[in-house]
């Protein structure tokens, strides 16, 4: 291997670790937080050697998933998030979320196979499963730097692809490895008491919320909002009981949980209101895209999926910004939304054609059919407005008399 090539790959591996680390700051990892917190708290009082082995087991679980994903990407040319296009996979994930919610609520150990059914084996197996499941839950969406790293990875041989995917997994697990090895950093927390029971129950409710979110592609669209309202009713009933019977700390936790649950339900169960100046999307169809190109119209392509939390965040914030809607209207840009919740060869090919490797992804295309800007992960409205203006020359946006 040439020295310059080795230098480039080393730099990309470092970027991959950074991308995995920053992925922890995106909304996509929220469903995984209860699982990670559970593992950290279980190891907080153990010996350093046991914490080290648990941290290694957690990391191994994360790496197993990402290395497998890297291998499948190399062999089958998968995109980031392809697994979630499988209804069977999503259904299994929802079942796992419900199962984890139950064992967390009841403070039960994770069921383990016979070969791990010892005191230490159970501990390390649970850490491994926690790392594996945390990695799976982080996989639907992209974060900062991840788009560029993945775009580089898919052009490389299989060993480099797997190395980059493994580095992403390492970066993702780093904060939790540190907390497992340095539990003294958690000593500022109050001693265990009623508040820890309330926190454990909140974590279980978050896992149930994750199960509801991922069920969007499994249930009829008319049923999906009612699942959120049912979950909210459960949270409010729990919060009321805890508020009446609990002390000051427990009451604060109950009130905060109820408020956040209400906000989450309003986001996911209530349809987006476009009457306030937000962007109105046109659902993708081959005919619509062909006509748009034939007319020489600039267009904005947004690739989204029901299982992509970051996509939903963008659709509720950036794409609802009046400045974005005004820029689209001013430039006569056609906003087209491409739903890739399930695998569809034509839509998957379009994602690759415009340079997308992961969701969320958006592409601004000019009147000549050239992609002038790509957005992977979360971004600001001002960046999108600038890209839209760049796609249409000023003379084209001036009114004609």
C-alpha positions as CSV (number, residue, x, y, z in Angstrom):
1,X,0.0,0.0,0.0
2,X,1.3,3.4,-0.9
3,X,2.3,5.7,2.0
4,X,-0.2,8.4,0.9
5,X,-3.0,5.8,0.7
6,X,-2.2,4.6,4.2
7,X,-2.2,8.1,5.4
8,X,-5.6,8.8,3.8
9,X,-7.1,5.6,5.3
10,X,-5.7,6.4,8.7
11,X,-7.3,9.8,8.5
12,X,-10.6,8.2,7.5
13,X,-10.4,5.7,10.4
14,X,-9.9,8.6,12.8
15,X,-12.9,10.4,11.2
16,X,-14.9,7.3,11.6
17,X,-14.2,7.1,15.3
18,X,-15.1,10.8,15.6
19,X,-18.3,10.2,13.6
20,X,-19.3,7.3,15.9
21,X,-18.6,9.5,19.0
22,X,-20.7,12.4,17.6
23,X,-23.5,10.0,16.8
24,X,-24.1,9.9,20.6
25,X,-25.3,13.5,20.3
26,X,-28.1,12.9,17.8
27,X,-31.7,12.0,18.6
28,X,-31.3,8.7,17.0
29,X,-29.5,7.2,20.0
30,X,-32.2,8.1,22.5
31,X,-33.8,4.6,22.4
32,X,-30.4,3.1,23.3
33,X,-29.8,5.3,26.4
34,X,-31.8,3.2,28.9
35,X,-29.9,0.1,27.8
36,X,-26.5,1.8,28.3
37,X,-27.5,3.4,31.6
38,X,-28.7,0.0,32.9
39,X,-25.3,-1.6,32.1
40,X,-23.3,1.3,33.6
41,X,-25.3,1.2,36.9
42,X,-24.9,-2.6,37.1
43,X,-21.1,-2.2,37.0
44,X,-20.8,0.9,39.2
45,X,-20.1,-1.0,42.4
46,X,-18.0,-3.9,41.0
47,X,-14.2,-4.5,41.1
48,X,-12.1,-2.7,38.5
49,X,-11.2,-6.0,36.8
50,X,-14.9,-6.9,36.4
51,X,-15.7,-3.4,35.1
52,X,-12.9,-3.8,32.5
53,X,-14.2,-7.1,31.3
54,X,-17.7,-5.8,31.2
55,X,-16.5,-2.7,29.2
56,X,-14.7,-5.1,26.8
57,X,-17.9,-7.2,26.4
58,X,-20.0,-4.1,25.8
59,X,-17.5,-3.0,23.1
60,X,-17.4,-6.4,21.6
61,X,-21.2,-6.4,21.2
62,X,-21.0,-3.0,19.4
63,X,-18.1,-4.1,17.2
64,X,-19.8,-7.4,16.2
65,X,-22.8,-5.5,14.8
66,X,-20.7,-2.9,13.0
67,X,-18.2,-5.4,11.6
68,X,-21.1,-7.5,10.4
69,X,-22.8,-4.5,8.8
70,X,-19.5,-3.5,7.2
71,X,-19.1,-7.0,5.8
72,X,-22.7,-6.9,4.4
73,X,-22.0,-3.5,2.9
74,X,-18.9,-4.8,1.1
75,X,-20.6,-8.0,-0.1
76,X,-24.1,-6.8,-0.9
77,X,-23.5,-3.0,-1.4
78,X,-25.9,-2.1,1.4
79,X,-26.6,1.4,2.4
80,X,-26.5,2.6,6.1
81,X,-29.9,1.6,7.5
82,X,-30.8,-1.1,4.9
83,X,-31.5,-3.6,7.8
84,X,-34.4,-1.4,8.9
85,X,-36.1,-1.8,5.5
86,X,-36.8,-5.4,6.5
87,X,-40.2,-5.7,8.2
88,X,-39.1,-8.9,9.9
89,X,-36.0,-7.2,11.4
90,X,-38.1,-4.2,12.6
91,X,-40.7,-6.5,14.2
92,X,-38.0,-8.4,16.0
93,X,-36.5,-5.1,17.2
94,X,-39.9,-4.0,18.5
95,X,-40.3,-7.3,20.4
96,X,-36.8,-6.8,21.9
97,X,-37.6,-3.3,23.0
98,X,-40.7,-4.5,24.8
99,X,-38.7,-7.3,26.4
100,X,-36.0,-5.0,27.6
101,X,-38.7,-2.7,28.9
102,X,-40.2,-5.5,31.0
103,X,-36.9,-6.7,32.4
104,X,-35.9,-3.1,33.2
105,X,-39.2,-2.3,34.9
106,X,-39.0,-5.5,37.0
107,X,-35.2,-5.2,37.5
108,X,-34.7,-8.7,36.1
109,X,-31.5,-10.0,34.6
110,X,-31.4,-10.6,30.8
111,X,-32.1,-14.3,30.0
112,X,-28.8,-15.9,29.1
113,X,-27.9,-19.2,27.3
114,X,-26.6,-22.1,29.2
115,X,-22.9,-21.5,28.4
116,X,-23.1,-18.1,30.2
117,X,-25.3,-19.1,33.1
118,X,-22.7,-18.3,35.8
119,X,-22.5,-15.2,37.9
120,X,-19.7,-13.6,35.9
121,X,-20.9,-15.1,32.6
122,X,-24.3,-13.6,33.1
123,X,-22.8,-10.2,33.8
124,X,-20.6,-10.2,30.7
125,X,-23.2,-11.6,28.4
126,X,-25.6,-8.9,29.5
127,X,-22.9,-6.3,28.7
128,X,-22.3,-7.9,25.3
129,X,-26.1,-7.9,24.5
130,X,-26.4,-4.3,25.7
131,X,-23.5,-3.2,23.4
132,X,-25.0,-5.2,20.5
133,X,-28.5,-3.8,20.9
134,X,-27.2,-0.2,21.5
135,X,-25.4,-0.4,18.2
136,X,-28.5,-1.7,16.3
137,X,-30.6,1.2,17.7
138,X,-28.0,3.7,16.5
139,X,-27.8,2.4,13.0
140,X,-31.0,3.9,11.4
141,X,-29.6,7.5,11.2
142,X,-26.5,9.4,10.3
143,X,-24.7,12.0,12.4
144,X,-21.9,14.6,11.7
145,X,-19.1,13.4,9.4
146,X,-20.8,10.1,8.9
147,X,-22.0,10.8,5.4
148,X,-18.5,11.6,4.1
149,X,-16.9,8.6,5.9
150,X,-19.5,6.2,4.4
151,X,-19.1,7.8,0.9
152,X,-15.3,7.0,1.2
153,X,-15.8,3.6,2.7
154,X,-18.0,2.2,-0.2
155,X,-15.2,2.9,-2.7
156,X,-12.7,0.8,-0.8
157,X,-11.8,-2.9,-0.5
158,X,-13.7,-5.0,2.0
159,X,-11.0,-4.9,4.8
160,X,-11.0,-1.1,4.7
161,X,-14.8,-1.0,4.8
162,X,-14.9,-3.2,7.8
163,X,-12.2,-1.2,9.5
164,X,-14.1,2.0,9.0
165,X,-17.4,0.4,10.3
166,X,-15.5,-1.0,13.3
167,X,-14.1,2.4,14.0
168,X,-17.6,3.9,13.9
169,X,-18.7,1.3,16.5
170,X,-15.7,2.1,18.7
171,X,-16.4,5.8,18.7
172,X,-20.1,5.1,19.5
173,X,-19.2,3.0,22.6
174,X,-16.3,5.2,23.9
175,X,-18.4,7.4,26.3
176,X,-20.0,4.4,27.9
177,X,-16.7,2.5,28.2
178,X,-15.2,5.5,30.1
179,X,-18.2,5.7,32.5
180,X,-18.0,1.9,33.1
181,X,-14.3,2.2,33.9
182,X,-14.6,5.4,35.9
183,X,-17.8,4.9,37.9
184,X,-16.5,7.4,40.5
185,X,-17.6,10.1,38.0
186,X,-21.1,9.2,39.0
187,X,-20.6,9.6,42.7
188,X,-22.1,13.1,42.6
189,X,-25.5,11.4,42.2
190,X,-27.5,11.0,45.4
191,X,-27.4,7.7,47.2
192,X,-29.8,5.0,45.9
193,X,-33.3,5.4,47.2
194,X,-36.9,5.9,45.8
195,X,-35.5,8.1,43.1
196,X,-33.5,5.3,41.6
197,X,-36.6,3.1,41.3
198,X,-38.4,6.0,39.6
199,X,-35.5,6.4,37.1
200,X,-35.5,2.7,36.4
201,X,-39.2,2.9,35.6
202,X,-38.6,5.9,33.4
203,X,-36.0,4.0,31.4
204,X,-38.5,1.2,30.9
205,X,-41.1,3.7,29.6
206,X,-38.5,5.1,27.2
207,X,-37.9,1.6,25.8
208,X,-41.7,1.2,25.3
209,X,-41.7,4.6,23.5
210,X,-38.9,3.2,21.2
211,X,-41.0,0.1,20.5
212,X,-44.0,2.4,19.6
213,X,-41.8,4.5,17.3
214,X,-40.3,1.6,15.4
215,X,-43.8,0.0,15.0
216,X,-44.7,2.8,12.5
217,X,-43.9,0.6,9.5
218,X,-45.7,-2.4,11.1
219,X,-49.2,-1.1,11.9
220,X,-51.8,0.8,9.8
221,X,-51.2,4.5,9.7
222,X,-54.5,5.2,11.4
223,X,-53.5,3.0,14.3
224,X,-50.0,4.4,14.9
225,X,-51.1,7.7,16.6
226,X,-53.3,5.7,19.0
227,X,-50.3,3.7,20.1
228,X,-48.6,7.0,21.2
229,X,-51.8,8.1,23.0
230,X,-52.0,4.8,24.8
231,X,-48.3,5.1,25.8
232,X,-48.9,8.7,27.0
233,X,-51.9,7.5,29.1
234,X,-49.6,4.8,30.7
235,X,-46.9,7.4,31.5
236,X,-49.4,9.9,33.0
237,X,-51.0,7.2,35.1
238,X,-47.5,6.2,36.4
239,X,-46.5,9.8,37.0
240,X,-49.7,10.5,38.9
241,X,-49.1,7.5,41.2
242,X,-45.5,8.4,41.8
243,X,-46.3,12.1,42.3
244,X,-48.9,11.2,45.0
245,X,-46.8,8.7,46.8
246,X,-43.3,10.0,46.3
247,X,-40.9,12.5,47.9
248,X,-39.6,15.7,46.3
249,X,-37.1,14.0,44.0
250,X,-39.5,11.4,42.8
251,X,-42.2,14.1,42.2
252,X,-39.7,16.1,40.1
253,X,-38.9,13.0,38.0
254,X,-42.6,12.2,37.6
255,X,-43.4,15.7,36.5
256,X,-40.5,15.9,34.1
257,X,-41.3,12.5,32.6
258,X,-45.0,13.4,32.1
259,X,-44.0,16.7,30.4
260,X,-41.5,15.1,28.0
261,X,-44.0,12.2,27.2
262,X,-46.7,14.8,26.3
263,X,-44.2,16.7,24.1
264,X,-43.1,13.4,22.4
265,X,-46.7,12.3,21.8
266,X,-47.5,15.7,20.2
267,X,-44.5,15.3,17.9
268,X,-45.2,11.8,16.7
269,X,-48.9,11.4,17.0
270,X,-50.1,14.8,15.7
271,X,-49.8,15.4,11.9
272,X,-47.5,18.1,10.8
273,X,-49.3,21.5,10.3
274,X,-48.2,23.0,7.0
275,X,-50.6,26.0,7.3
276,X,-48.0,27.9,9.3
277,X,-45.7,28.3,6.3
278,X,-43.9,25.0,6.3
279,X,-42.8,23.0,3.3
280,X,-45.4,21.0,1.5
281,X,-43.9,17.9,0.0
282,X,-44.9,16.1,-3.2
283,X,-44.7,12.3,-2.7
284,X,-42.1,10.7,-5.0
285,X,-43.1,8.9,-8.1
286,X,-41.0,8.1,-11.2
287,X,-43.4,10.1,-13.3
288,X,-43.2,13.2,-11.1
289,X,-39.4,13.1,-11.2
290,X,-39.3,12.5,-14.9
291,X,-41.6,15.5,-15.6
292,X,-39.6,17.7,-13.2
293,X,-36.4,16.9,-15.1
294,X,-38.0,17.3,-18.5
295,X,-39.3,20.7,-17.6
296,X,-35.9,21.7,-16.4
297,X,-37.2,22.5,-12.9
298,X,-34.8,22.6,-9.9
299,X,-35.9,20.2,-7.2
300,X,-35.2,19.3,-3.6
301,X,-35.1,15.6,-2.8
302,X,-35.6,14.5,0.8
303,X,-35.1,10.8,1.6
304,X,-36.9,9.7,4.7
305,X,-38.2,6.6,6.5
306,X,-40.6,5.8,9.4
307,X,-37.7,4.3,11.4
308,X,-35.4,7.4,11.0
309,X,-35.7,9.5,14.2
310,X,-33.4,12.2,12.8
311,X,-35.6,12.4,9.7
312,X,-38.6,13.2,11.8
313,X,-36.7,15.8,13.7
314,X,-35.8,17.6,10.5
315,X,-39.4,17.3,9.2
316,X,-40.7,19.0,12.4
317,X,-38.0,21.7,12.5
318,X,-35.9,22.6,9.5
319,X,-38.4,21.8,6.8
320,X,-41.1,23.7,8.7
321,X,-39.0,26.8,8.9
322,X,-40.7,29.7,7.0
323,X,-37.3,30.7,5.4
324,X,-37.0,27.3,3.8
325,X,-40.5,27.4,2.4
326,X,-40.0,30.9,1.1
327,X,-36.8,29.9,-0.6
328,X,-38.4,27.0,-2.3
329,X,-41.4,29.1,-3.4
330,X,-39.2,32.0,-4.6
331,X,-37.0,29.7,-6.8
332,X,-39.9,27.6,-8.1
333,X,-38.1,24.5,-6.7
334,X,-40.1,21.3,-6.6
335,X,-39.9,19.6,-3.1
336,X,-40.1,15.8,-3.5
337,X,-40.1,13.4,-0.6
338,X,-38.8,9.9,-1.2
339,X,-39.9,7.3,1.4
340,X,-37.5,4.5,1.7
341,X,-39.1,2.9,4.8
342,X,-39.1,-0.4,3.0
343,X,-36.7,-1.6,0.3
344,X,-37.6,-0.5,-3.2
345,X,-35.0,-1.0,-5.9
346,X,-35.8,2.2,-7.8
347,X,-35.8,4.5,-4.8
348,X,-32.7,2.8,-3.3
349,X,-31.0,3.3,-6.6
350,X,-32.0,7.0,-6.7
351,X,-30.5,7.5,-3.2
352,X,-27.2,6.1,-4.4
353,X,-27.4,8.0,-7.7
354,X,-27.6,11.4,-6.0
355,X,-24.8,10.5,-3.6
356,X,-26.7,9.4,-0.5
357,X,-25.3,6.7,1.8
358,X,-27.4,7.1,5.0
359,X,-30.5,8.9,6.3
360,X,-31.4,11.6,6.8
361,X,-30.3,12.7,3.4
362,X,-31.4,15.6,1.1
363,X,-30.1,16.7,-2.3
364,X,-30.6,20.1,-4.0
365,X,-30.7,19.6,-7.8
366,X,-30.5,22.5,-10.3
367,X,-32.4,22.9,-13.5
368,X,-29.7,21.0,-15.4
369,X,-30.1,17.9,-13.2
370,X,-26.8,18.5,-11.4
371,X,-26.7,18.0,-7.6
372,X,-25.4,21.3,-6.2
373,X,-25.6,20.3,-2.5
374,X,-26.0,17.2,-0.3
375,X,-27.0,17.1,3.3
376,X,-26.5,14.0,5.5
377,X,-27.6,14.0,9.1
378,X,-28.9,17.1,10.9
379,X,-28.3,20.5,9.4
380,X,-29.4,24.2,9.8
381,X,-32.1,25.9,7.8
382,X,-29.7,28.6,6.7
383,X,-27.5,26.1,5.0
384,X,-30.4,24.6,3.1
385,X,-31.6,28.1,2.0
386,X,-28.1,29.0,0.7
387,X,-28.0,25.7,-1.3
388,X,-31.4,26.4,-2.8
389,X,-30.3,29.9,-3.8
390,X,-27.1,28.5,-5.3
391,X,-29.1,26.1,-7.4
392,X,-31.0,28.9,-9.1
393,X,-29.1,31.8,-10.6
394,X,-30.3,35.2,-9.4
395,X,-31.6,36.2,-12.8
396,X,-34.0,33.2,-12.7
397,X,-35.5,34.3,-9.4
398,X,-36.2,37.9,-10.4
399,X,-39.8,38.7,-11.4
400,X,-40.4,39.1,-15.1
401,X,-42.2,42.2,-16.4
